[in-house]
């Protein structure tokens, strides 16, 4: 079975399982040949998630279910499979097949309505995603300088590329070889070939780049540093420089081991190859061999004995310099011996204090200290004396024919670190002749003591730094000096332990830098303490202050305290009235922080006083026309080169004023008439009064009131009732024949404005009749009551929101009153019938007329119209 073959459907039983294993084995054997290329799916590695990798729809019927989902997901309907977040890395999945062309991953799927199990291979194709890699970043070789051109040096290092095919094939070349080396690449390895003669004395090391590049379509490279050290061979001989012929003079009284001269020869080789041995030529005179000795290693020529010569003479020394396997080089030294004094006092010194190479070492700040005992030597003198020339802080005291040399006061190294004590010895010969005085100089070195603290060039530093500058820039170099020497005078710097660390100082150079960008708005002035400490034991320390003033930059836009200002103003304010105050602040300083305010997108109704930030009206306001205004504020600073701006929103709400009386909509006119049937039941709505108020809030809450012209006509006797909230007019009781006729209701419509409400009036004309034919008044009724209707508003609240218990109580009381009213009405009807039976018709008519009376004056005439 080939690499594209499928399994057999629905295996069951041991026989089927064995057959399945056999088929899978055959599939694995033939996968590399991919016999059925149509079912093999090549997919490049490292694809992005969601990339279409192939489809089973051309080979198998739907539906599809992928069983192996590590790297692919499958659409169950279309059979398309896509890459997932888990990218396929060929080098990780097939590490053993790096040199092979194929990396095959088997996937299992169930296809078709019958659920057939299939297996299909996915060939992961290589992508050039791995550069060559050297195991070591540096490759070291050693080659002798006498190697011949054309010699090859085998390199053990080879680059490894994990990709496959041409992507994993590596080629090499050499860079920066300066023509001294070339590269030869063979199957057996990489060989470094010497192209030119080498000379260690000219150049002892070569550094080159070994570059490995793969053969992919977009080649990737890696480099390793190839360091070739040229080793020395003994190919140079010692030599003296031209003009090395020395001439020296030696006093005739010089002592043994006195250094006369030193000869130097050079050999360009190194190590043992550069070893030089010095010797005197056999042709040197016997006197010269007797008077002088030569150190074979250092070339020092010294006196082999004391000189006691009163005459001049000149001696020639020929010095040879020999190297291994080389003929000796030679130079000449001419020594002139000068005659010595015939009679001279000498000073013999025995040191008491610490001394090095005939030099006395005295610590500074010490009290007077004995340094040495001096003794005059010389024969044939009748008398002698020793004294100190010049004024120096030293003294001589004579004791038993000897002289004690000591300091006369504490020495200060910082004032003078070295003293030369010139001793003058003079005497008188036995024959009375004065002998020329002789001098001897004793050198005194003052050892340092850590007695000086570091001293700053100035105690306080001031500098200005612009904010937001890049950290790490040098701000100031602080310098302190210490008069002490050595480690006592070596100064290091540090800052105080400030938190957080904004600045740092280089401990060696005193260079002050900012460790982060400075922000003037956070801190405009930084005061630092810089400490300078020497390295003495114990150390001494000094302090200087650094004042860092941060200069402002325009890096902050103006800031409003709120992004949205809200103001309320009554609609009846006069023009130019104050609406509110706005402000904006800018944390910058100077012109960068000076802000200007102005309105943008304004309707012209308001004006802003920029310097004071006050908002005023320009024209009268009318809430009923415009109840809200949206404005925008622009705040800008005066920074240079670019001003920064910010915006804020302003909402002005116009508060209502009770300047609109209620407007009656229904009835449309005072002369309108509404017919009401005499058979109308109680609580029936017969008409409605409707009014609107353009104001808002309490100013627009309307109440309806029926007003009686005089106290003689109480409102309770009207058969109609007005709801003060809704304006509905209902029957207070069932209408009877006694209610026949025209009823005029004078209604006052009031709003809830304070302190005085506004009102309108309207007449509601109701004709109680047997029929409900339309009626008409030829003119509106006339009000005969008081003209002042304001004191009569309804005091009832708009909504009576009592508790449930109060509502239940009210319902019970109301029901009781209704029941009592019904009983009273029934009793009145019975009484009326009895009276009618008795023939008292006139009184009954008057009674009916009185009961039918309404609180408002009836119209003299009314007309019914069709």
Secondary structure by P-SEA (a helix, b strand, c coil): cccccccccccccaaaaaaaaaaaaaaaaacccccccccbbbbbcccccccccccccccccccccccccccccccccccbbbbccccccccccccccccccbbbbbbbbcccccbbbbbbbbbbcccccccccccccbbbbbbbccccccbbbbbcbbbbbcccccccccccccccccccbbbbbcccbbbbbbcbbbbcccccbbbbbbccccccccccbbbbbbbbbbbbcccbbbbbccccbbbbbbccccccccccbbbbbbbcccccccbbbbbccccccaaaaaccccccccbbbbbcccccccccbbbbbbbbbbccccccccbbbbbbbbbcccbbbbbbbbbcccccccbbbbbccccccccbbbbbbbcccccccccccccccccccccccbbbbbbccccccccccbbbbbbbbbbbccccccccbbbbbbbbbbbbcccccccccccccccccccccccccccbbbbbbbcccccccbbbbbccccccccccccccccbbbbccccccccccbbbbbbbbbcccccccbbbbbbbbbbbbcccccccccccbbbbbbbcccccccccccccccccccccccbbbbbbcccccccccccccbbbbbcbbbbcccccbbbbbbbbbccccccccbbbbbbbbbbbbcccccccccccccccbbbbbbcccccccccbbbbbbbcccccccbbbbbbbbcccccccccccccccccccbbbbccccccccccbbbbbbbbbccccccccbbbbbbbbbbcccccbbbbcbbbbbccccccccccccccccccccaaaaaaaaaaaaaaaaaaaaaaaaaaaaaaaaaaacaaaaaaaaaaaaaccccccccbbbbcc
